[in-house]
């Protein structure tokens, strides 16, 4: 795993934690937390893409 990908994954995890901190747990509706929901989903997709990118690169180097 490259250093850049590890850094991106770590930054995405930190942003998820920040979104969970600012999340309004008293009101879970979309209207109150739409930016938090979108941020969490976006960062999860970034993490998934970095993991899949690492797997793809590893498969190409093993072949």
mmCIF file of the N, C-alpha and C atoms, coordinates in Angstrom:
data_MODEL
# 
_entry.id   MODEL 
# 
loop_
_atom_site.group_PDB 
_atom_site.id 
_atom_site.type_symbol 
_atom_site.label_atom_id 
_atom_site.label_alt_id 
_atom_site.label_comp_id 
_atom_site.label_asym_id 
_atom_site.label_entity_id 
_atom_site.label_seq_id 
_atom_site.pdbx_PDB_ins_code 
_atom_site.Cartn_x 
_atom_site.Cartn_y 
_atom_site.Cartn_z 
_atom_site.occupancy 
_atom_site.B_iso_or_equiv 
_atom_site.pdbx_formal_charge 
_atom_site.auth_seq_id 
_atom_site.auth_comp_id 
_atom_site.auth_asym_id 
_atom_site.auth_atom_id 
_atom_site.pdbx_PDB_model_num 
ATOM 1   N N  . UNK A 1 1  ? 0.844   -1.172  0.000   1.00 0.00 ? 1  UNK A N  1 
ATOM 2   C CA . UNK A 1 1  ? 0.000   0.000   0.000   1.00 0.00 ? 1  UNK A CA 1 
ATOM 3   C C  . UNK A 1 1  ? 0.890   1.236   0.000   1.00 0.00 ? 1  UNK A C  1 
ATOM 4   N N  . UNK A 1 2  ? 0.623   2.119   -0.906  1.00 0.00 ? 2  UNK A N  1 
ATOM 5   C CA . UNK A 1 2  ? 1.466   3.295   -1.006  1.00 0.00 ? 2  UNK A CA 1 
ATOM 6   C C  . UNK A 1 2  ? 1.173   4.266   0.137   1.00 0.00 ? 2  UNK A C  1 
ATOM 7   N N  . UNK A 1 3  ? 2.135   5.114   0.381   1.00 0.00 ? 3  UNK A N  1 
ATOM 8   C CA . UNK A 1 3  ? 1.991   6.101   1.452   1.00 0.00 ? 3  UNK A CA 1 
ATOM 9   C C  . UNK A 1 3  ? 0.854   7.067   1.152   1.00 0.00 ? 3  UNK A C  1 
ATOM 10  N N  . UNK A 1 4  ? 0.700   7.454   -0.102  1.00 0.00 ? 4  UNK A N  1 
ATOM 11  C CA . UNK A 1 4  ? -0.377  8.368   -0.471  1.00 0.00 ? 4  UNK A CA 1 
ATOM 12  C C  . UNK A 1 4  ? -1.739  7.763   -0.166  1.00 0.00 ? 4  UNK A C  1 
ATOM 13  N N  . UNK A 1 5  ? -1.942  6.515   -0.510  1.00 0.00 ? 5  UNK A N  1 
ATOM 14  C CA . UNK A 1 5  ? -3.232  5.864   -0.265  1.00 0.00 ? 5  UNK A CA 1 
ATOM 15  C C  . UNK A 1 5  ? -3.494  5.714   1.226   1.00 0.00 ? 5  UNK A C  1 
ATOM 16  N N  . UNK A 1 6  ? -2.461  5.391   1.986   1.00 0.00 ? 6  UNK A N  1 
ATOM 17  C CA . UNK A 1 6  ? -2.631  5.316   3.437   1.00 0.00 ? 6  UNK A CA 1 
ATOM 18  C C  . UNK A 1 6  ? -3.021  6.664   4.010   1.00 0.00 ? 6  UNK A C  1 
ATOM 19  N N  . UNK A 1 7  ? -2.420  7.719   3.491   1.00 0.00 ? 7  UNK A N  1 
ATOM 20  C CA . UNK A 1 7  ? -2.729  9.075   3.960   1.00 0.00 ? 7  UNK A CA 1 
ATOM 21  C C  . UNK A 1 7  ? -4.170  9.450   3.615   1.00 0.00 ? 7  UNK A C  1 
ATOM 22  N N  . UNK A 1 8  ? -4.622  9.093   2.426   1.00 0.00 ? 8  UNK A N  1 
ATOM 23  C CA . UNK A 1 8  ? -5.995  9.399   2.020   1.00 0.00 ? 8  UNK A CA 1 
ATOM 24  C C  . UNK A 1 8  ? -6.987  8.642   2.898   1.00 0.00 ? 8  UNK A C  1 
ATOM 25  N N  . UNK A 1 9  ? -6.703  7.378   3.179   1.00 0.00 ? 9  UNK A N  1 
ATOM 26  C CA . UNK A 1 9  ? -7.579  6.588   4.047   1.00 0.00 ? 9  UNK A CA 1 
ATOM 27  C C  . UNK A 1 9  ? -7.626  7.195   5.442   1.00 0.00 ? 9  UNK A C  1 
ATOM 28  N N  . UNK A 1 10 ? -6.480  7.577   5.976   1.00 0.00 ? 10 UNK A N  1 
ATOM 29  C CA . UNK A 1 10 ? -6.433  8.179   7.307   1.00 0.00 ? 10 UNK A CA 1 
ATOM 30  C C  . UNK A 1 10 ? -7.200  9.504   7.334   1.00 0.00 ? 10 UNK A C  1 
ATOM 31  N N  . UNK A 1 11 ? -7.031  10.330  6.309   1.00 0.00 ? 11 UNK A N  1 
ATOM 32  C CA . UNK A 1 11 ? -7.753  11.605  6.246   1.00 0.00 ? 11 UNK A CA 1 
ATOM 33  C C  . UNK A 1 11 ? -9.262  11.371  6.156   1.00 0.00 ? 11 UNK A C  1 
ATOM 34  N N  . UNK A 1 12 ? -9.677  10.363  5.400   1.00 0.00 ? 12 UNK A N  1 
ATOM 35  C CA . UNK A 1 12 ? -11.096 10.051  5.285   1.00 0.00 ? 12 UNK A CA 1 
ATOM 36  C C  . UNK A 1 12 ? -11.654 9.582   6.625   1.00 0.00 ? 12 UNK A C  1 
ATOM 37  N N  . UNK A 1 13 ? -10.896 8.771   7.349   1.00 0.00 ? 13 UNK A N  1 
ATOM 38  C CA . UNK A 1 13 ? -11.341 8.319   8.671   1.00 0.00 ? 13 UNK A CA 1 
ATOM 39  C C  . UNK A 1 13 ? -11.466 9.486   9.646   1.00 0.00 ? 13 UNK A C  1 
ATOM 40  N N  . UNK A 1 14 ? -10.526 10.405  9.586   1.00 0.00 ? 14 UNK A N  1 
ATOM 41  C CA . UNK A 1 14 ? -10.582 11.583  10.458  1.00 0.00 ? 14 UNK A CA 1 
ATOM 42  C C  . UNK A 1 14 ? -11.809 12.424  10.122  1.00 0.00 ? 14 UNK A C  1 
ATOM 43  N N  . UNK A 1 15 ? -12.102 12.590  8.840   1.00 0.00 ? 15 UNK A N  1 
ATOM 44  C CA . UNK A 1 15 ? -13.280 13.358  8.444   1.00 0.00 ? 15 UNK A CA 1 
ATOM 45  C C  . UNK A 1 15 ? -14.578 12.677  8.862   1.00 0.00 ? 15 UNK A C  1 
ATOM 46  N N  . UNK A 1 16 ? -14.613 11.348  8.841   1.00 0.00 ? 16 UNK A N  1 
ATOM 47  C CA . UNK A 1 16 ? -15.795 10.628  9.324   1.00 0.00 ? 16 UNK A CA 1 
ATOM 48  C C  . UNK A 1 16 ? -15.986 10.883  10.808  1.00 0.00 ? 16 UNK A C  1 
ATOM 49  N N  . UNK A 1 17 ? -14.905 10.833  11.571  1.00 0.00 ? 17 UNK A N  1 
ATOM 50  C CA . UNK A 1 17 ? -14.999 11.092  13.007  1.00 0.00 ? 17 UNK A CA 1 
ATOM 51  C C  . UNK A 1 17 ? -15.490 12.515  13.262  1.00 0.00 ? 17 UNK A C  1 
ATOM 52  N N  . UNK A 1 18 ? -14.988 13.476  12.506  1.00 0.00 ? 18 UNK A N  1 
ATOM 53  C CA . UNK A 1 18 ? -15.436 14.863  12.669  1.00 0.00 ? 18 UNK A CA 1 
ATOM 54  C C  . UNK A 1 18 ? -16.920 14.984  12.351  1.00 0.00 ? 18 UNK A C  1 
ATOM 55  N N  . UNK A 1 19 ? -17.371 14.326  11.282  1.00 0.00 ? 19 UNK A N  1 
ATOM 56  C CA . UNK A 1 19 ? -18.791 14.367  10.945  1.00 0.00 ? 19 UNK A CA 1 
ATOM 57  C C  . UNK A 1 19 ? -19.644 13.746  12.041  1.00 0.00 ? 19 UNK A C  1 
ATOM 58  N N  . UNK A 1 20 ? -19.148 12.690  12.661  1.00 0.00 ? 20 UNK A N  1 
ATOM 59  C CA . UNK A 1 20 ? -19.893 12.056  13.754  1.00 0.00 ? 20 UNK A CA 1 
ATOM 60  C C  . UNK A 1 20 ? -19.928 12.938  14.997  1.00 0.00 ? 20 UNK A C  1 
ATOM 61  N N  . UNK A 1 21 ? -18.909 13.757  15.179  1.00 0.00 ? 21 UNK A N  1 
ATOM 62  C CA . UNK A 1 21 ? -18.883 14.665  16.329  1.00 0.00 ? 21 UNK A CA 1 
ATOM 63  C C  . UNK A 1 21 ? -19.899 15.792  16.144  1.00 0.00 ? 21 UNK A C  1 
ATOM 64  N N  . UNK A 1 22 ? -19.991 16.349  14.941  1.00 0.00 ? 22 UNK A N  1 
ATOM 65  C CA . UNK A 1 22 ? -20.903 17.474  14.707  1.00 0.00 ? 22 UNK A CA 1 
ATOM 66  C C  . UNK A 1 22 ? -22.325 17.018  14.385  1.00 0.00 ? 22 UNK A C  1 
ATOM 67  N N  . UNK A 1 23 ? -22.548 15.748  14.344  1.00 0.00 ? 23 UNK A N  1 
ATOM 68  C CA . UNK A 1 23 ? -23.851 15.162  14.036  1.00 0.00 ? 23 UNK A CA 1 
ATOM 69  C C  . UNK A 1 23 ? -24.855 15.546  15.115  1.00 0.00 ? 23 UNK A C  1 
ATOM 70  N N  . UNK A 1 24 ? -26.075 15.892  14.720  1.00 0.00 ? 24 UNK A N  1 
ATOM 71  C CA . UNK A 1 24 ? -27.138 16.235  15.667  1.00 0.00 ? 24 UNK A CA 1 
ATOM 72  C C  . UNK A 1 24 ? -27.908 14.960  16.025  1.00 0.00 ? 24 UNK A C  1 
ATOM 73  N N  . UNK A 1 25 ? -27.553 14.362  17.141  1.00 0.00 ? 25 UNK A N  1 
ATOM 74  C CA . UNK A 1 25 ? -28.161 13.098  17.538  1.00 0.00 ? 25 UNK A CA 1 
ATOM 75  C C  . UNK A 1 25 ? -29.577 13.272  18.091  1.00 0.00 ? 25 UNK A C  1 
ATOM 76  N N  . UNK A 1 26 ? -29.979 14.495  18.412  1.00 0.00 ? 26 UNK A N  1 
ATOM 77  C CA . UNK A 1 26 ? -31.335 14.752  18.888  1.00 0.00 ? 26 UNK A CA 1 
ATOM 78  C C  . UNK A 1 26 ? -32.346 14.726  17.743  1.00 0.00 ? 26 UNK A C  1 
ATOM 79  N N  . UNK A 1 27 ? -31.882 15.018  16.541  1.00 0.00 ? 27 UNK A N  1 
ATOM 80  C CA . UNK A 1 27 ? -32.758 15.081  15.372  1.00 0.00 ? 27 UNK A CA 1 
ATOM 81  C C  . UNK A 1 27 ? -32.069 14.347  14.226  1.00 0.00 ? 27 UNK A C  1 
ATOM 82  N N  . UNK A 1 28 ? -32.468 13.110  13.973  1.00 0.00 ? 28 UNK A N  1 
ATOM 83  C CA . UNK A 1 28 ? -31.796 12.278  12.974  1.00 0.00 ? 28 UNK A CA 1 
ATOM 84  C C  . UNK A 1 28 ? -32.377 12.438  11.567  1.00 0.00 ? 28 UNK A C  1 
ATOM 85  N N  . UNK A 1 29 ? -33.257 13.392  11.391  1.00 0.00 ? 29 UNK A N  1 
ATOM 86  C CA . UNK A 1 29 ? -33.859 13.582  10.064  1.00 0.00 ? 29 UNK A CA 1 
ATOM 87  C C  . UNK A 1 29 ? -32.826 14.063  9.055   1.00 0.00 ? 29 UNK A C  1 
ATOM 88  N N  . UNK A 1 30 ? -33.140 13.832  7.769   1.00 0.00 ? 30 UNK A N  1 
ATOM 89  C CA . UNK A 1 30 ? -32.252 14.242  6.676   1.00 0.00 ? 30 UNK A CA 1 
ATOM 90  C C  . UNK A 1 30 ? -32.044 15.749  6.669   1.00 0.00 ? 30 UNK A C  1 
ATOM 91  N N  . UNK A 1 31 ? -33.091 16.496  6.952   1.00 0.00 ? 31 UNK A N  1 
ATOM 92  C CA . UNK A 1 31 ? -33.022 17.955  6.890   1.00 0.00 ? 31 UNK A CA 1 
ATOM 93  C C  . UNK A 1 31 ? -31.983 18.490  7.878   1.00 0.00 ? 31 UNK A C  1 
ATOM 94  N N  . UNK A 1 32 ? -31.927 17.923  9.056   1.00 0.00 ? 32 UNK A N  1 
ATOM 95  C CA . UNK A 1 32 ? -31.015 18.423  10.092  1.00 0.00 ? 32 UNK A CA 1 
ATOM 96  C C  . UNK A 1 32 ? -29.580 17.961  9.880   1.00 0.00 ? 32 UNK A C  1 
ATOM 97  N N  . UNK A 1 33 ? -29.391 16.818  9.252   1.00 0.00 ? 33 UNK A N  1 
ATOM 98  C CA . UNK A 1 33 ? -28.054 16.220  9.163   1.00 0.00 ? 33 UNK A CA 1 
ATOM 99  C C  . UNK A 1 33 ? -27.629 15.855  7.752   1.00 0.00 ? 33 UNK A C  1 
ATOM 100 N N  . UNK A 1 34 ? -28.179 16.484  6.758   1.00 0.00 ? 34 UNK A N  1 
ATOM 101 C CA . UNK A 1 34 ? -27.883 16.069  5.388   1.00 0.00 ? 34 UNK A CA 1 
ATOM 102 C C  . UNK A 1 34 ? -26.394 16.191  5.055   1.00 0.00 ? 34 UNK A C  1 
ATOM 103 N N  . UNK A 1 35 ? -25.742 17.247  5.494   1.00 0.00 ? 35 UNK A N  1 
ATOM 104 C CA . UNK A 1 35 ? -24.320 17.396  5.182   1.00 0.00 ? 35 UNK A CA 1 
ATOM 105 C C  . UNK A 1 35 ? -23.486 16.332  5.887   1.00 0.00 ? 35 UNK A C  1 
ATOM 106 N N  . UNK A 1 36 ? -23.869 15.969  7.088   1.00 0.00 ? 36 UNK A N  1 
ATOM 107 C CA . UNK A 1 36 ? -23.143 14.921  7.808   1.00 0.00 ? 36 UNK A CA 1 
ATOM 108 C C  . UNK A 1 36 ? -23.328 13.568  7.119   1.00 0.00 ? 36 UNK A C  1 
ATOM 109 N N  . UNK A 1 37 ? -24.572 13.271  6.716   1.00 0.00 ? 37 UNK A N  1 
ATOM 110 C CA . UNK A 1 37 ? -24.823 12.012  6.018   1.00 0.00 ? 37 UNK A CA 1 
ATOM 111 C C  . UNK A 1 37 ? -24.030 11.939  4.709   1.00 0.00 ? 37 UNK A C  1 
ATOM 112 N N  . UNK A 1 38 ? -24.061 13.002  3.942   1.00 0.00 ? 38 UNK A N  1 
ATOM 113 C CA . UNK A 1 38 ? -23.347 13.029  2.663   1.00 0.00 ? 38 UNK A CA 1 
ATOM 114 C C  . UNK A 1 38 ? -21.842 12.916  2.885   1.00 0.00 ? 38 UNK A C  1 
ATOM 115 N N  . UNK A 1 39 ? -21.324 13.601  3.882   1.00 0.00 ? 39 UNK A N  1 
ATOM 116 C CA . UNK A 1 39 ? -19.895 13.535  4.182   1.00 0.00 ? 39 UNK A CA 1 
ATOM 117 C C  . UNK A 1 39 ? -19.448 12.150  4.588   1.00 0.00 ? 39 UNK A C  1 
ATOM 118 N N  . UNK A 1 40 ? -20.243 11.486  5.415   1.00 0.00 ? 40 UNK A N  1 
ATOM 119 C CA . UNK A 1 40 ? -19.894 10.138  5.862   1.00 0.00 ? 40 UNK A CA 1 
ATOM 120 C C  . UNK A 1 40 ? -19.909 9.168   4.693   1.00 0.00 ? 40 UNK A C  1 
ATOM 121 N N  . UNK A 1 41 ? -20.953 9.232   3.871   1.00 0.00 ? 41 UNK A N  1 
ATOM 122 C CA . UNK A 1 41 ? -21.042 8.331   2.714   1.00 0.00 ? 41 UNK A CA 1 
ATOM 123 C C  . UNK A 1 41 ? -19.896 8.595   1.741   1.00 0.00 ? 41 UNK A C  1 
ATOM 124 N N  . UNK A 1 42 ? -19.591 9.856   1.507   1.00 0.00 ? 42 UNK A N  1 
ATOM 125 C CA . UNK A 1 42 ? -18.515 10.194  0.584   1.00 0.00 ? 42 UNK A CA 1 
ATOM 126 C C  . UNK A 1 42 ? -17.172 9.657   1.082   1.00 0.00 ? 42 UNK A C  1 
ATOM 127 N N  . UNK A 1 43 ? -16.898 9.814   2.352   1.00 0.00 ? 43 UNK A N  1 
ATOM 128 C CA . UNK A 1 43 ? -15.627 9.336   2.893   1.00 0.00 ? 43 UNK A CA 1 
ATOM 129 C C  . UNK A 1 43 ? -15.561 7.805   2.901   1.00 0.00 ? 43 UNK A C  1 
ATOM 130 N N  . UNK A 1 44 ? -16.687 7.146   3.137   1.00 0.00 ? 44 UNK A N  1 
ATOM 131 C CA . UNK A 1 44 ? -16.705 5.680   3.041   1.00 0.00 ? 44 UNK A CA 1 
ATOM 132 C C  . UNK A 1 44 ? -16.399 5.232   1.613   1.00 0.00 ? 44 UNK A C  1 
ATOM 133 N N  . UNK A 1 45 ? -16.947 5.937   0.628   1.00 0.00 ? 45 UNK A N  1 
ATOM 134 C CA . UNK A 1 45 ? -16.666 5.600   -0.767  1.00 0.00 ? 45 UNK A CA 1 
ATOM 135 C C  . UNK A 1 45 ? -15.202 5.848   -1.123  1.00 0.00 ? 45 UNK A C  1 
ATOM 136 N N  . UNK A 1 46 ? -14.609 6.888   -0.564  1.00 0.00 ? 46 UNK A N  1 
ATOM 137 C CA . UNK A 1 46 ? -13.182 7.147   -0.787  1.00 0.00 ? 46 UNK A CA 1 
ATOM 138 C C  . UNK A 1 46 ? -12.349 6.010   -0.206  1.00 0.00 ? 46 UNK A C  1 
ATOM 139 N N  . UNK A 1 47 ? -12.683 5.571   1.006   1.00 0.00 ? 47 UNK A N  1 
ATOM 140 C CA . UNK A 1 47 ? -11.944 4.475   1.638   1.00 0.00 ? 47 UNK A CA 1 
ATOM 141 C C  . UNK A 1 47 ? -12.075 3.205   0.816   1.00 0.00 ? 47 UNK A C  1 
ATOM 142 N N  . UNK A 1 48 ? -13.288 2.898   0.354   1.00 0.00 ? 48 UNK A N  1 
ATOM 143 C CA . UNK A 1 48 ? -13.502 1.700   -0.460  1.00 0.00 ? 48 UNK A CA 1 
ATOM 144 C C  . UNK A 1 48 ? -12.707 1.785   -1.755  1.00 0.00 ? 48 UNK A C  1 
ATOM 145 N N  . UNK A 1 49 ? -12.689 2.952   -2.376  1.00 0.00 ? 49 UNK A N  1 
ATOM 146 C CA . UNK A 1 49 ? -11.946 3.076   -3.637  1.00 0.00 ? 49 UNK A CA 1 
ATOM 147 C C  . UNK A 1 49 ? -10.444 2.919   -3.423  1.00 0.00 ? 49 UNK A C  1 
ATOM 148 N N  . UNK A 1 50 ? -9.915  3.413   -2.317  1.00 0.00 ? 50 UNK A N  1 
ATOM 149 C CA . UNK A 1 50 ? -8.486  3.253   -2.037  1.00 0.00 ? 50 UNK A CA 1 
ATOM 150 C C  . UNK A 1 50 ? -8.146  1.778   -1.793  1.00 0.00 ? 50 UNK A C  1 
ATOM 151 N N  . UNK A 1 51 ? -9.002  1.081   -1.071  1.00 0.00 ? 51 UNK A N  1 
ATOM 152 C CA . UNK A 1 51 ? -8.766  -0.344  -0.814  1.00 0.00 ? 51 UNK A CA 1 
ATOM 153 C C  . UNK A 1 51 ? -8.809  -1.135  -2.117  1.00 0.00 ? 51 UNK A C  1 
ATOM 154 N N  . UNK A 1 52 ? -9.810  -0.859  -2.957  1.00 0.00 ? 52 UNK A N  1 
ATOM 155 C CA . UNK A 1 52 ? -9.908  -1.570  -4.233  1.00 0.00 ? 52 UNK A CA 1 
ATOM 156 C C  . UNK A 1 52 ? -8.746  -1.217  -5.160  1.00 0.00 ? 52 UNK A C  1 
ATOM 157 N N  . UNK A 1 53 ? -8.304  0.009   -5.115  1.00 0.00 ? 53 UNK A N  1 
ATOM 158 C CA . UNK A 1 53 ? -7.153  0.416   -5.920  1.00 0.00 ? 53 UNK A CA 1 
ATOM 159 C C  . UNK A 1 53 ? -5.896  -0.328  -5.477  1.00 0.00 ? 53 UNK A C  1 
ATOM 160 N N  . UNK A 1 54 ? -5.729  -0.488  -4.170  1.00 0.00 ? 54 UNK A N  1 
ATOM 161 C CA . UNK A 1 54 ? -4.582  -1.242  -3.664  1.00 0.00 ? 54 UNK A CA 1 
ATOM 162 C C  . UNK A 1 54 ? -4.640  -2.698  -4.103  1.00 0.00 ? 54 UNK A C  1 
ATOM 163 N N  . UNK A 1 55 ? -5.833  -3.303  -4.038  1.00 0.00 ? 55 UNK A N  1 
ATOM 164 C CA . UNK A 1 55 ? -5.975  -4.690  -4.470  1.00 0.00 ? 55 UNK A CA 1 
ATOM 165 C C  . UNK A 1 55 ? -5.649  -4.848  -5.950  1.00 0.00 ? 55 UNK A C  1 
ATOM 166 N N  . UNK A 1 56 ? -6.151  -3.915  -6.754  1.00 0.00 ? 56 UNK A N  1 
ATOM 167 C CA . UNK A 1 56 ? -5.906  -3.974  -8.189  1.00 0.00 ? 56 UNK A CA 1 
ATOM 168 C C  . UNK A 1 56 ? -4.416  -3.854  -8.492  1.00 0.00 ? 56 UNK A C  1 
ATOM 169 N N  . UNK A 1 57 ? -3.742  -2.932  -7.828  1.00 0.00 ? 57 UNK A N  1 
ATOM 170 C CA . UNK A 1 57 ? -2.309  -2.765  -8.048  1.00 0.00 ? 57 UNK A CA 1 
ATOM 171 C C  . UNK A 1 57 ? -1.536  -4.013  -7.605  1.00 0.00 ? 57 UNK A C  1 
ATOM 172 N N  . UNK A 1 58 ? -1.953  -4.589  -6.499  1.00 0.00 ? 58 UNK A N  1 
ATOM 173 C CA . UNK A 1 58 ? -1.283  -5.795  -6.002  1.00 0.00 ? 58 UNK A CA 1 
ATOM 174 C C  . UNK A 1 58 ? -1.458  -6.957  -6.975  1.00 0.00 ? 58 UNK A C  1 
ATOM 175 N N  . UNK A 1 59 ? -2.655  -7.090  -7.573  1.00 0.00 ? 59 UNK A N  1 
ATOM 176 C CA . UNK A 1 59 ? -2.900  -8.150  -8.546  1.00 0.00 ? 59 UNK A CA 1 
ATOM 177 C C  . UNK A 1 59 ? -2.032  -7.951  -9.795  1.00 0.00 ? 59 UNK A C  1 
ATOM 178 N N  . UNK A 1 60 ? -1.889  -6.714  -10.232 1.00 0.00 ? 60 UNK A N  1 
ATOM 179 C CA . UNK A 1 60 ? -1.095  -6.426  -11.430 1.00 0.00 ? 60 UNK A CA 1 
ATOM 180 C C  . UNK A 1 60 ? 0.390   -6.694  -11.194 1.00 0.00 ? 60 UNK A C  1 
ATOM 181 N N  . UNK A 1 61 ? 0.884   -6.427  -10.007 1.00 0.00 ? 61 UNK A N  1 
ATOM 182 C CA . UNK A 1 61 ? 2.297   -6.649  -9.738  1.00 0.00 ? 61 UNK A CA 1 
ATOM 183 C C  . UNK A 1 61 ? 2.587   -8.138  -9.514  1.00 0.00 ? 61 UNK A C  1 
ATOM 184 N N  . UNK A 1 62 ? 1.596   -8.905  -9.049  1.00 0.00 ? 62 UNK A N  1 
ATOM 185 C CA . UNK A 1 62 ? 1.801   -10.338 -8.843  1.00 0.00 ? 62 UNK A CA 1 
ATOM 186 C C  . UNK A 1 62 ? 1.776   -11.113 -10.172 1.00 0.00 ? 62 UNK A C  1 
ATOM 187 N N  . UNK A 1 63 ? 1.117   -10.583 -11.167 1.00 0.00 ? 63 UNK A N  1 
ATOM 188 C CA . UNK A 1 63 ? 0.991   -11.300 -12.447 1.00 0.00 ? 63 UNK A CA 1 
ATOM 189 C C  . UNK A 1 63 ? 2.250   -11.231 -13.266 1.00 0.00 ? 63 UNK A C  1 
# 
